[in-house]
Amino acid sequence: MESLSSAIGPRTVLPPARKVHCRNNHLFSTPLRRSSAVSRNSRSRTLSAVRVKAAENAKSSIDFSDPDWKLKYQKEFESRFNIPHITDVFPDAVSYPSTFCLRMRTPVSEEFAQGYPSDEKWNGYINNNDRVLLKTIYYSSPTSAGAECIDPSCTWVEQWVHRAGPREKIYYKPEEVKAAIVTCGGLCPGLNDVIRHIVITLEIYGVKKIVGIPFGYRGFSDEDLAEMPLSRKVVQNIHLSGGSLLGVSRGGPKVTDIVDSIEQRGINMLFVLGGNGTHAGANAIHNECLKRRLKVAVVGVPKTIDNDILLMDKTFGFDTAVEEAQRAINSAYIEAHSAYHGIGVVKLMGRSSGFIAMHASLASGQIDICLIPEVPFNLHGPHGVLRHLKYLLETKGSAVLCVAEGAGQNFLQKTNATDASGNAVLGDIGVHIQQEVKKYFREIGVPADVKYIDPTYMIRACRANASDGILCTVLGQNAVHGAFAGYSGITVGICNTHYVYFPIPEVISQARCVDHNSRMWHRCLTSTGQPDFI
């Protein structure tokens, strides 16, 4: 078995060229639209792109000439999004009345391990057949802004996913559970909030043995790292500070070694907090447990500050990142506005997705240029970024530019290096733009005062704001509900404002990207007033 980092592999990142929206497979989307300078042939190019995409899909498993294609697609979708359950491997698995009831009148004790008595039946449980609609917009045409279509006619097809929450029947006795929590990857606001509510919810179910695995997957193999006992008393106030109580790291040992450790420690519930790579590792652990016929529930909680996990409205830490980015943008604005020919450059997180840069630019109202990985641009030339900066200095006297860290990597020398998670090590586009701006204005003899701000690590280390705090609370609770309900190989997320369970493979197939033709990107362009830089 390969090491965990090899099993995870590098994240699948779509190149920044004119790609269709990458939130789902078999989608028809309009290509990149120009902001103010739409060419006369844009509509013909759009329809041509749709036809090309239709031709690509014609080669796929969907035969649109089949009158029953819609029904077949729905069945295929239902099969793909069916979440693994303990009874798939153990058909005779015994279920018990849930020990989670908010109307219980008796304190938690071993005496009521088969279900706590209450004065009346509680109707707060989720039925296993409850579903949430994945898509809520009916697009009448593939040329509609942000259109995500399955067929060239944009036929409406209902796609349902599993609703998250507590079930009336559980498949683990709380007194027999040993639950472990692990946080992987980089820091992100809200990690401690999720840890806290996983622990609190486990205790409400009646679990007594809860541990934290220190420093990511590494903690499963490093004998010098002892597991950390967790309880409500331990985690009560950890949400008041940033970082992770358990520590984080990238990469890790072989999947087989991790499962060996899980088996030796007697862990039968594992909660994994991390991004795409970490979830790929969690899925590998889940599959290895199935292979060994271990009754272990592996549940993921998506953690990516970049907000680049498929199918979800947002991931925890994103709102906090956007809010904290305002400080950096405002500082850059003040520096630029106060100087003669001042230019502020702010680099924000976003390896393959520009959600933070886009939302921060939109929220601040102080950004003149927003550059993201999904939208190609030129620095030089008559339509380049530098020429527009010159125009801004001539008309406004100052300018502020915001760039996502993964944007413009084609301008930088590739190192071919990767980090422990298998991610390509990016060049510093922020420093490059700062240097190119200085060089450009020096060569044309125009004074320019350039200030560069990179708040990345300041943002990552923040505690979660109120919005993320609520999201983390509910994600942590639903992760525990999913494990007790007997599900494994799943992750919990928010979809159309409702909380749902997804099978892990469906959310890690590729990174979620900003749609060039989405209304949100159009709103950002309207706010900045920037032209095309091609």
N, C-alpha and C positions, 0 to 999 in steps of 0.2 A: 504493500500500500504506500502510496506517495505521502510526503509530508502534507500537513494541512494547507500550507500556502500553495502547494502544487495542486492539491485537490480543489482549492478555491479557484486558483487561476486568476489571471488579470481580469479586471472588470471589463465587461463588453461595452465599449464606448463607441458611439456612432461618430463618424468623421463629421467635421463641421460644414461639409459641403451641403448642397441643397437636398437634404434628406426629408422624407415624409416624417410626420409626427411619430415618435417612437414609443408611444404609450401602449400600443397593442399590436398584435399580429393581424394580418389581413385587413389593414385599414387603407381607405382611400383618402388622401389628404391633398389639398392644394399646396403647391410649392411656395417657396419664399416670395412674399409680395413686397414690392417697394413701398416705402413710406410716402414720400411726397412726389417722387419722380417715377411714377408708374409709366413704363414704356407703352407705346401703342400696341405692341404685340403681346402684352402680358396676358390678355384673355386667351389668345390662341395658344400661348405657351402653357397656361393653366390646363386647358382642355387636353392638350397634347400629353401633359404629365399624367392626367387622370387616365387617358387611354393607355399610356405606358404602364401605369400601375395596374390597370385592368388586365393587360396582357400578362404581367407578372403573376397576378392572382389566378389567371386562367390556367397557369401551369401548376398551381397548388392543388390541394385536395378538394377544393370547392369547385363543383361544376355548376355554374350559374344557369346552364340550360336545363338542368334537372328541375322539374316543377316542385320537387320536395326538398330543394337545397336548403331552404330556410329551416325546416324541421330538423334536417340532418346536422346543420350547423349548430342549432341549439342543443342537440343531443351531444355533439362533440364538445361544445363549451361546458355543458353540465358535467361531462366526464372529466374534462381537464381541471375544473374547479371544484370537484368533489374532494373534500378534505379527509386525509387518512384518519382512521379510527382504530382503536385497540381491538375491536371485534373483527377487523379485517384479518388480523393474524391470530387472535385468540377468540374464535367464534363463541366459545363457552364462557367468556369473561363475565363475571358476576357484577351486577350493578347494585348500588345501594341508594336509599333515600338521601338526598343532598343534606349535608350538614351546614349548608349556607342558607340561613333564613333570617331576615331582618326583623321578624316578629318573634324571635325566640325569647322565652322568659327565663330560661335556665342557663347558668354559666357553662362555658365549655368545659367538658370533663370526659374522661374515657368511658364513663357510664353510657353516654349517648353517642357512641361512635357509629351507631346504625342510623342516626338521624335525631335531631334535637326536637323535643316536643314543643308545640306552639298552641296557642289558644284556638286557632282556626287555620284552615288551609291557606297558604300564602300564594298569591297569584303573581309573584314577581319573577317567575322563571321564563326562560326563552324556550320555545318549542324547537326541536331539532329541524323542523321543516320551515322555520322562519327564514325568509330571504330578503336581501336588499338589492335594489336595482343598481347595476353597475353604471349604466349610462342613462342620463335623464333628459338629454336634448334630442329632439327629432330634427335632423338636418334634412331639408327638402332637396338639397342639391350638393354634390361634391364640391362646388365652388363657394359654398357658404363659408364664412370666416370660421376657422377652427374645425371644419367638418371632419368627422371620423366615420367613415362609411365602410361597410363590409362588401357591398357590391356596387357596380357603377351607377345604379339607380338610387343609391342611398336608402335602401329598404330598411324600415324600422324592424329591428330584431331585439327582443327582450333578452337581457343577459343578467342572470340572478346569481348572487353570491351569498354565502352563509352568514347569517346574523350572529354577532358575538353576544355573550352574556352567560349568566348562570343557568345550568340545566337542573331539572328536577331529580335526575338520576346521575350519580357519580360512579366512577369505576376504580376509585382508590379509597381505601380506608385511611382517614387522616393520621391515625396513630401509627400506620405502617409507612407513611411517606417520609422520605428524606429529600428535601428540595434543595437545589443548588442554583445560584445566580452567577452569571459571568458577564462581564462587560469587555467588549473587544473593540479594536480599531483606535480611532482618535477620540479626544474629549469632545463633549457636546453638551450644551445646556440641557438639564433635565434628567441626566443619568441617575442622580441621587433620588429624584422624585419617583422615578420608575422603580428603583430598588426598594424604596420605602413602601410603596403601595403593593408591590408583590409580597413583601414580608407581612404587612398588615392583613392583606386578604387571605394569605395562607393561614395565619393565626385564627382568623374568623372561622375558617373551615375546620380548625382544630389541629393543625400541623404544629408539632413541637420541634422537629429537627429541620432547621433551615440553616444553610451555610452559604458563604460567598466564596467563589474561587478567585484568588488574587491574580491580578495582571493578565486578564484574558485567558485564552486557551493555554498559554504557557503554564498557568497555575496547575494544570492537570498533570504535568510531567516533572516539574521542577520540585525536587524533594525539599529544597530549602524554603518553599512557599507553602505555609500551612493554611488550610481552609479556615475561614473566619466565621465563627458562630454568629448568627443574626437573630434578632428578636425585635419586637416593637420598641423596647427600651433602647436598643442599640441604634435603631434607625429613626427615632422619633423626630430629631431636628436636622437630619442630614440634608434635607431639601433646602435649608437656608444658606447653603454654600454650593459653589460650583464644583466641577470635577467629578470624580467617582470615588466613593468610599472604598471600592474594591481595587481600584487601579485599572489601567488599560495597557494593552500592548497589541502589536500586530503579528500576524503569522502564528505559528505554534507547531506542536509535534504532529506525528502521524495520527490519522483518524483512528486507526486500530489502537494506538496507545491511549488516546483520549477515552475510548470506550472501555478499554481495560481498566483505566482509572475509575470511570463511572461505576463499573461493575464491582471493583474492589471496595469502593467507598460506600456502596449500597445506595447510590443515588437513583431514584426512580422518577424524579421530575427535574428537568433542566430548563432554565429560562435564560435565553441568549439575547443580549442586547448588542446590536451592531448593524452595520450596513449590508450592502450586497454581498461582499466577500465573506463577512461573518455569517450571513444567512446561508451562503453556499456551504460553509463549514458545518452549520447546524443541520442542514439537509443531509450532508454526508454522514454525520453522527447518527441522525435518525435512521438512515438506510442501514448503517452498520448494526444498529440495535435490532432492527427488523431481521437482519440476516442471522443474528445470534438468538433471535426470539426472546429478547429482553423486554420486559414490560416497563419501558421508559418513555415518558412523555417529553418530547423536545418541542419547545414553543419559543418562537422568536418575537422580539419587539423591535421594530425597525428604527434604527438610530442613524440618521444621516443629516447633518446640518445643511447639506446641499439640497435637500428635498428631492432627491433624484431616484426614489424607489417607485416602480411602476404601480399604477392603478389607484394609488392613495391620494386623497386630497392634499395631505401634507404629513410630514414626519416631525417628531418632537425636536425642539431646538431651532427649528427654522424661524418661527415667529420672533424668538429672542434674538437670533442673529440679525434679522432685518431691523429690529428695533435698535440694537446696539450699533449697527452699521450707521445709523443716523448720526451718531456722535462723530464718527470719523468723517462722514460727508459734510456735516456742518462745520467741522474744524477746517476741512479743506476749502469750503466755500468762504469762510471768514478770512483765511490766509490769502486766497486768491483775490477776493473782493477788496482786501485792504492794501494790496500791493499794486504797483504800477505794472500793468500787463501781467497780472498774476494768473497762474494756471495751477489748479489743484488736481492731483492724480490720486485716486483711491483704488487699491486692489482689494477685492473681496473674494470669499471662498466660492468655489464652483469649478470642479475639475472638468466635468463634461456637460454640466447643466448650469445655465445662467439664472436660476430662479432668484437667488439672493440679490445679485446685481440688479436684476429687473425690478423686483419688488422694492428694494431699497431706493432705487432711482425714482420709482413712482411715488413712494411715500415721502421722500424728502422734498421734491419739487425744486431741488437746487442743482440737478445734474443736467449738463448740456450734451454729453455724449455717454452712451451706455454701450459697452462692448461685451458680447457674450460668446461662448464657444459655438453655439448653433448658427450664428450669423456671420458669414465671412466678411472681411473688410480689408482695405488697403491702408497702409500708413502714408505712403507717398503717392504722388500723382495728383492730377487736377481734381479728382473726386476723393482723395484720401483724407484720413483723419487730421493730418497735420495742416493741410490746406484749410480745413474747416475751423481748426483752432485759430489760424491766422484771421479768418473772417470774424470769429467771435471776439477776438481782441480788438479788431477794427470797429466792431459795432457795439459791443458791450463793455469792453475794457478788461474783461476777465472771463475765465472759463473753468468748469469743473468736469473732469472725466472720471467715470467709474468703469472698471474693467474686472471681469471674472478671471480667476487665476488660470483657467484652462483656455481662455481666448487667445487667438493669435499665436498659437504654438508653431505654426508654419514659418514664423519669422525668426524662430530661435533654433539654435543648434541642438539636435537630438543627442541625448547622452546614452540612450539604450539601457539606462539603469532602471531598476525597479526597487520598490520598497519591500518590506517583509510580507505585505499582503499581496504582492504581485502587481501593484499599480505602477505605471510608468512614472518616473520622477520627472516632473515638469520643469521647464525653464521658467525664469521669473519674468513674466510679461510686464509686470508693473515697472520694474527697474528698466527694462528695455524701452518701454514707452517714455519714461522719464528722460533717458539718455537721448533718444531720438528727437524728442521735443526740444531739448536744449540745443542739440546739434543743428536742427532745422532752423530755429530762430537765430542762432549765431551766424549761420551761413547766409541768411537773407538780410542780416544786419538789423533785426528788430529785437529790442530788449524784451526779455521774458523772464519772469520770476517763477520758477517751477518748484512746487512743494509736493512731496510724495509721502503718502500715508498707507501703511499696511497694518490693519488692526486685527489680523487673523487670530493670533493666539490670545489676544485680549477678549475677543468675542467668544472663542471656544471655552474659555475658562469661566464665563459668567454663570450665575445661577439663572434658572428658568424664570421667565416673566409669568404673569398671571395666566395668559392664554396657554402657554406651554405647560404650565403647572397643572391645569385642568386636563389637558390632553394626556400628559404623563400619568396622572392619577387613573384615568379611565383605561388607558392601555395596560397599565400594571394589573389592575383588577381583572380585566378581560383575559389577560394571559393566564392567570390562575384559573379562571372559570373554564377556559378551554382545556387546560391540562386535566382538571378534575372530571370534565365531561368525557375524557378518554381520547381526545384528539392529540395527534403528534405530527411533526413535520409541517406545522402551520406557523403563520405569523399573524399578528393582529394589527389592524389599521383602521383608519377612518375613510369612509367612502360615501360621498354625497351626504355628509354630516352624520352618517350612521356608522357604528362600529361593527366591523366584520372580521371573519377569518378567511385568509387566503392560503392555499397550498404554496409552500415556499418556492418551488420551481417557477411558478407563474409570475412572481415578483422580482426574480433575479435574472431573467433571461437577457435583459439589457438595461442600461440606464434610462431613466425617464428624462426627457429633454423638453426644453421650451419649444413649443410649436411656433414656427415663424409666422404662421397665419392666424394665430390665436388672437382673440380680442384683448387679452392681457398684454401681449407684446405690442399690439397696435396702440393700446392706451399708453404704454411706456414711450413709444415713439411720438405720440401726440404731446406728451409731457415734456420730453427733451427737445423736440423740434429738430432732431438731427436728420440729415439726408442719408442716402445710401452712400457707403464708402467703397464702391466698386467701380 
